[in-house]
Amino acid sequence: MGGAGRIALTIAPVFEQGSQVVVSAEVDEIIIKSGKAVGVRMADGRKFYSGIVISDAGARNTFERLVRVEQPLRSELRRILPSMAHLSLYVRVKQSAAELGLNGTNLWVYSTPDHDANFARFAKDPSAPFPVLFISFPSAKDPEFERQHTGRATIEVVTLAPYDWFARWENTRWKRRPEDYDAFKKELATRMQSELERLVPAVAGKIDHAELSTPLTTRHFMNYERGEAYGLAATPERFSSRSLTPHTSIPGLYLTGQDVVSLGVAGALFGGVITASAVLGKNLGGKIKPRAEVVVRAG
């Protein structure tokens, strides 16, 4: 209830019981003294010291950007590909989810069952059919949304895209990128909106705002070098690595998030559980109380 932002609002008071949450604060370096992680130095020069440093910035960001001393994991990470980049269309609609008949169920739409061929065709030709469209309805899932934003609904449309399409603009600034970049964005956004209106006809003609993020947007806000959506790629090399665990070769430094477990939201959540278990020296898996409903329909 209250959307994804409620996660931060709910968990922050827990952190603040003896700790401090610092926002709009860029970490420039993990401080290493006598071979041990002892704190972080911020981009503005401030330093925070701690007996333990836990990085959720991703393995590559941690060891290629934040740790300034050479580590064996760096060469191993160079052999692991980044995960796929993506396009995300953020849509605002002039009616509520209830009025539109949206029940919050996600849609996964594939052009054909051959996923590899779908993406290869799209990567070669941006005008080819989208390899996949993931359509989500955030406002329909949030019972508080209608009270705060009467007569409105939100939708997200996501698809895969190769970073190489955007690499030529990577040294330009956010909101200051050249006209050919904006034109390419507009072309992709128009196509994605058209597909949304085709697949969800209830929203056709009722969209009053749509904005597209590209791999360069992800690169800007998340600091992922190639705009990857899920950190390290889910390859055999990644899962066979004995180094991608909460424990690192630097005493006092721990990794967490999806790079220590698996991709996506579930991978990131369980990355936190496993890292907490490693730090505290006890298995916290039993603290997770899953709740599931299974509905079986004949036919």
KOLBA-271710 format. One record per residue (C-alpha): residue in one letter; x, y, z. Coordinates in pm, 1 decimal. Layout:
SITE  code         u         v         w
SITE     A         X         Y         Z
...
//
This chain:
SITE  code         u         v         w
SITE     M       0.0       0.0       0.0
SITE     G     138.3     335.8    -105.6
SITE     G     357.8     212.0    -388.9
SITE     A     722.9     110.2    -397.4
SITE     G     824.6     424.6    -208.4
SITE     R     652.8     277.8      97.3
SITE     I     938.3      26.0     127.3
SITE     A    1189.0     302.1     204.7
SITE     L     948.5     490.7     431.7
SITE     T     880.8     174.3     631.2
SITE     I    1237.0      50.2     665.5
SITE     A    1410.8     384.7     728.9
SITE     P    1287.5     415.2    1090.6
SITE     V    1439.5      71.4    1159.9
SITE     F    1776.9     191.8    1030.4
SITE     E    1751.2     510.8    1232.6
SITE     Q    1742.7     324.2    1562.9
SITE     G    2109.3     394.7    1632.9
SITE     S    2205.2     474.0    1272.5
SITE     Q    2159.1     748.5    1015.5
SITE     V    2008.9     740.8     667.0
SITE     V    2189.6     977.8     429.7
SITE     V    2026.8    1060.8      94.7
SITE     S    2155.1    1243.7    -215.3
SITE     A    2499.6    1134.1     -99.1
SITE     E    2738.0     984.0    -353.1
SITE     V    3001.7     741.9    -226.2
SITE     D    3332.6     801.5    -403.5
SITE     E    3552.1     539.4    -238.6
SITE     I    3552.5     256.0      12.0
SITE     I    3830.4     338.1     257.8
SITE     I    4084.0      56.8     297.1
SITE     K    4339.0      76.0     579.1
SITE     S    4590.0    -197.9     652.6
SITE     G    4401.3    -420.8     409.6
SITE     K    4065.8    -379.9     589.7
SITE     A    3753.0    -186.9     491.1
SITE     V    3697.7      79.5     757.4
SITE     G    3445.7     319.6     601.8
SITE     V    3351.9     527.2     299.3
SITE     R    3457.0     862.7     158.6
SITE     M    3181.1    1066.2      -3.5
SITE     A    3208.7    1271.1    -322.3
SITE     D    3181.8    1587.6    -112.9
SITE     G    3479.4    1481.9     102.8
SITE     R    3292.0    1361.7     410.9
SITE     K    3407.2    1034.9     563.4
SITE     F    3200.8     778.9     752.0
SITE     Y    3382.9     509.1     948.4
SITE     S    3245.8     171.3    1046.3
SITE     G    3360.8    -171.5    1153.3
SITE     I    3172.5    -323.0     858.6
SITE     V    3102.6    -189.2     508.3
SITE     I    2823.4    -352.1     306.5
SITE     S    2800.8    -261.7     -63.4
SITE     D    2477.2    -293.0    -259.6
SITE     A    2624.6    -104.2    -557.1
SITE     G    2685.8    -425.6    -751.2
SITE     A    3004.0    -631.4    -769.5
SITE     R    3143.2    -447.0   -1071.3
SITE     N    3079.5     -99.2    -928.3
SITE     T    3219.9    -206.4    -593.0
SITE     F    3548.2    -349.3    -719.7
SITE     E    3603.3    -136.7   -1029.3
SITE     R    3492.3     202.9    -895.3
SITE     L    3481.1     209.3    -516.8
SITE     V    3770.5     -17.3    -414.3
SITE     R    4091.0     151.2    -530.3
SITE     V    4329.8    -134.9    -451.7
SITE     E    4378.1    -419.8    -700.1
SITE     Q    4173.7    -731.0    -622.0
SITE     P    4164.0   -1076.2    -790.0
SITE     L    3788.2   -1043.7    -841.1
SITE     R    3839.4    -762.7   -1092.0
SITE     S    3985.3    -991.5   -1358.3
SITE     E    3711.0   -1246.2   -1293.1
SITE     L    3441.3    -982.0   -1331.4
SITE     R    3581.9    -880.2   -1669.4
SITE     R    3500.1   -1229.5   -1795.2
SITE     I    3136.0   -1201.3   -1685.9
SITE     L    2906.1   -1009.1   -1917.7
SITE     P    2671.3    -738.8   -1790.2
SITE     S    2301.6    -821.3   -1799.9
SITE     M    2076.7    -685.7   -2072.3
SITE     A    1981.9    -318.0   -2095.5
SITE     H    1621.1    -209.9   -2133.6
SITE     L    1372.5      55.2   -2238.0
SITE     S    1095.9     157.1   -1998.9
SITE     L     792.8     363.5   -2097.1
SITE     Y     622.7     537.9   -1803.8
SITE     V     258.8     612.8   -1880.4
SITE     R      -7.2     827.4   -1712.5
SITE     V    -371.4     771.6   -1805.0
SITE     K    -667.0    1007.6   -1759.2
SITE     Q    -892.5     749.2   -1591.0
SITE     S    -860.3     532.5   -1282.6
SITE     A    -757.4     168.3   -1302.0
SITE     A   -1106.0      66.8   -1188.2
SITE     E   -1273.9     274.3   -1460.1
SITE     L   -1038.2     122.0   -1719.4
SITE     G   -1098.9    -231.8   -1593.6
SITE     L    -733.3    -286.8   -1504.3
SITE     N    -689.1    -546.5   -1230.7
SITE     G    -313.1    -519.7   -1182.5
SITE     T    -217.8    -844.3   -1356.6
SITE     N     119.4    -814.1   -1533.5
SITE     L     134.1    -897.1   -1903.5
SITE     W     428.0   -1070.5   -2073.5
SITE     V     394.5   -1048.3   -2451.2
SITE     Y     639.5   -1222.9   -2687.1
SITE     S     649.3   -1185.5   -3064.4
SITE     T     725.1   -1559.1   -3111.3
SITE     P     823.3   -1847.6   -2878.5
SITE     D    1186.2   -1825.7   -3000.7
SITE     H    1318.9   -1567.3   -2754.8
SITE     D    1680.4   -1570.1   -2877.4
SITE     A    1572.4   -1516.3   -3237.6
SITE     N    1329.9   -1242.7   -3130.7
SITE     F    1602.9   -1044.2   -2962.6
SITE     A    1863.0   -1106.2   -3235.0
SITE     R    1619.5    -971.5   -3494.6
SITE     F    1541.9    -661.7   -3285.1
SITE     A    1908.6    -594.3   -3202.9
SITE     K    1985.7    -596.2   -3574.2
SITE     D    1690.2    -377.2   -3669.9
SITE     P    1520.6    -138.9   -3419.9
SITE     S    1211.8    -131.6   -3642.9
SITE     A    1161.4    -508.3   -3602.4
SITE     P     890.0    -636.0   -3365.3
SITE     F     972.1    -594.6   -2998.0
SITE     P    1119.2    -921.4   -2864.5
SITE     V     914.7    -893.0   -2546.2
SITE     L     686.6    -640.4   -2380.8
SITE     F     637.0    -651.1   -2005.7
SITE     I     335.0    -440.2   -1909.0
SITE     S     273.1    -356.2   -1545.1
SITE     F      -5.6    -158.0   -1377.2
SITE     P     136.4      -5.4   -1055.2
SITE     S    -165.1     208.8    -965.8
SITE     A    -400.7     -89.5    -995.3
SITE     K    -192.3    -275.7    -735.8
SITE     D    -193.2       8.1    -482.1
SITE     P    -518.9      50.3    -286.2
SITE     E    -410.5     399.5    -174.9
SITE     F    -344.0     534.0    -524.8
SITE     E    -700.8     630.7    -612.3
SITE     R    -740.3     833.3    -292.2
SITE     Q    -426.7    1034.0    -367.3
SITE     H    -465.8    1062.4    -745.6
SITE     T    -835.3    1055.0    -827.4
SITE     G    -921.5     965.6   -1184.4
SITE     R    -565.8     868.8   -1282.2
SITE     A    -376.1     547.2   -1351.4
SITE     T     -14.9     456.5   -1419.4
SITE     I     133.3     189.9   -1646.5
SITE     E     487.5      77.3   -1723.1
SITE     V     593.6     -89.5   -2047.7
SITE     V     938.6    -251.5   -2055.6
SITE     T    1137.0    -418.5   -2331.8
SITE     L    1496.6    -529.1   -2389.0
SITE     A    1740.1    -316.8   -2589.7
SITE     P    2112.7    -340.8   -2668.3
SITE     Y    2330.6     -77.5   -2506.8
SITE     D    2530.6     -44.6   -2830.4
SITE     W    2241.2     147.2   -2987.3
SITE     F    2305.4     429.1   -2739.2
SITE     A    2681.8     407.3   -2684.6
SITE     R    2757.9     699.3   -2918.3
SITE     W    2571.0     933.1   -2682.8
SITE     E    2716.2     801.2   -2354.7
SITE     N    2935.0    1108.7   -2299.8
SITE     T    2644.5    1349.5   -2334.1
SITE     R    2452.3    1487.8   -2036.5
SITE     W    2111.3    1383.5   -1909.4
SITE     K    1842.9    1622.3   -2043.5
SITE     R    2114.3    1779.9   -2260.7
SITE     R    2148.1    1504.4   -2518.8
SITE     P    2147.7    1585.3   -2894.6
SITE     E    1848.2    1597.0   -3124.2
SITE     D    1919.3    1263.1   -3293.4
SITE     Y    1905.4    1089.7   -2954.6
SITE     D    1572.4    1256.2   -2873.7
SITE     A    1437.7    1160.0   -3216.7
SITE     F    1538.3     795.5   -3164.0
SITE     K    1376.4     798.3   -2819.4
SITE     K    1056.6     945.8   -2962.1
SITE     E    1041.2     681.1   -3233.2
SITE     L    1078.7     397.9   -2980.4
SITE     A     834.6     557.1   -2735.1
SITE     T     569.8     602.0   -3004.5
SITE     R     598.3     237.7   -3106.3
SITE     M     580.2     115.0   -2747.3
SITE     Q     274.4     331.1   -2677.6
SITE     S     105.5     200.3   -2991.1
SITE     E     167.5    -156.2   -2879.0
SITE     L      30.4     -75.0   -2533.2
SITE     E    -288.9      66.9   -2683.6
SITE     R    -322.0    -239.0   -2907.2
SITE     L    -269.3    -486.9   -2624.9
SITE     V    -468.7    -290.7   -2364.9
SITE     P    -736.3    -119.4   -2577.1
SITE     A    -905.6      32.6   -2270.6
SITE     V    -628.5     296.9   -2251.5
SITE     A    -636.7     396.2   -2619.9
SITE     G    -688.5     770.4   -2655.7
SITE     K    -669.8     824.5   -2277.8
SITE     I    -292.7     856.0   -2230.0
SITE     D    -199.5    1213.6   -2139.5
SITE     H     171.5    1160.3   -2067.0
SITE     A     434.2     903.7   -2164.7
SITE     E     808.6     924.7   -2102.9
SITE     L    1077.8     679.8   -2210.5
SITE     S    1393.2     585.2   -2021.6
SITE     T    1683.6     430.9   -2213.9
SITE     P    2000.4     245.1   -2112.3
SITE     L    2167.2     586.6   -2079.0
SITE     T    1904.3     680.3   -1819.7
SITE     T    1994.2     368.5   -1621.0
SITE     R    2364.1     448.6   -1662.3
SITE     H    2305.4     802.6   -1531.8
SITE     F    2096.6     715.3   -1225.3
SITE     M    2230.5     370.8   -1132.4
SITE     N    2593.0     411.8   -1245.8
SITE     Y    2587.0      83.3   -1436.1
SITE     E    2848.9     112.3   -1710.6
SITE     R    2634.3     -32.0   -1991.3
SITE     G    2290.2      49.5   -1854.0
SITE     E    2236.9    -308.2   -1741.6
SITE     A    1905.3    -378.2   -1573.7
SITE     Y    2013.9    -668.9   -1353.4
SITE     G    2380.7    -628.0   -1267.7
SITE     L    2585.3    -926.6   -1383.5
SITE     A    2437.5   -1149.1   -1654.2
SITE     A    2289.6   -1485.8   -1560.8
SITE     T    2561.9   -1689.0   -1730.6
SITE     P    2733.3   -2014.2   -1622.6
SITE     E    3047.5   -1807.3   -1549.6
SITE     R    2857.6   -1590.0   -1306.8
SITE     F    2698.0   -1876.2   -1113.9
SITE     S    3013.7   -2086.7   -1106.0
SITE     S    3215.0   -1803.0    -949.5
SITE     R    3326.9   -1879.6    -594.0
SITE     S    3397.6   -1508.9    -535.4
SITE     L    3044.8   -1370.3    -577.6
SITE     T    2936.8   -1425.6    -219.0
SITE     P    2869.4   -1186.4      69.9
SITE     H    3225.5   -1240.7     193.8
SITE     T    3496.3   -1061.4      -4.9
SITE     S    3875.1   -1084.1      -5.4
SITE     I    3884.3    -759.3     195.3
SITE     P    3811.7    -806.2     566.8
SITE     G    3520.8    -592.0     679.6
SITE     L    3375.4    -554.8     327.3
SITE     Y    3062.0    -746.4     229.2
SITE     L    2858.5    -759.9     -91.9
SITE     T    2479.8    -779.3    -100.0
SITE     G    2200.5    -755.8    -353.9
SITE     Q    2136.6    -949.0    -672.1
SITE     D    2501.8   -1008.5    -764.7
SITE     V    2546.9   -1248.5    -471.9
SITE     V    2233.7   -1453.7    -542.4
SITE     S    2029.6   -1411.3    -858.5
SITE     L    1871.3   -1149.3   -1079.8
SITE     G    1576.5    -927.8   -1003.6
SITE     V    1376.3    -825.1    -700.4
SITE     A    1371.6   -1170.2    -538.8
SITE     G    1746.4   -1209.4    -593.8
SITE     A    1814.2    -870.5    -435.8
SITE     L    1590.3    -944.0    -135.2
SITE     F    1750.9   -1278.3     -64.6
SITE     G    2091.9   -1119.6    -120.1
SITE     G    2010.9    -904.6     181.8
SITE     V    1907.6   -1206.5     389.3
SITE     I    2222.1   -1401.1     300.0
SITE     T    2453.9   -1106.2     363.4
SITE     A    2290.4   -1038.3     699.9
SITE     S    2341.8   -1405.8     783.2
SITE     A    2710.4   -1379.1     689.1
SITE     V    2765.3   -1062.4     893.7
SITE     L    2585.9   -1194.1    1202.4
SITE     G    2719.2   -1548.2    1171.8
SITE     K    2378.9   -1717.0    1182.9
SITE     N    2123.4   -1838.4     931.4
SITE     L    1840.5   -1586.5     901.3
SITE     G    1658.0   -1777.7     626.7
SITE     G    1405.9   -1902.8     879.9
SITE     K    1298.0   -1542.8     945.4
SITE     I    1139.1   -1532.4     601.5
SITE     K     775.0   -1634.4     621.2
SITE     P     652.3   -1688.0     262.8
SITE     R     282.6   -1665.0     196.9
SITE     A     151.7   -1812.0    -125.2
SITE     E    -181.4   -1882.4    -283.3
SITE     V    -220.8   -2138.6    -558.8
SITE     V    -532.6   -2128.5    -775.7
SITE     V    -599.1   -2422.7   -1006.6
SITE     R    -866.2   -2397.7   -1274.6
SITE     A    -984.1   -2681.7   -1493.5
SITE     G    -928.0   -2643.2   -1867.2
//
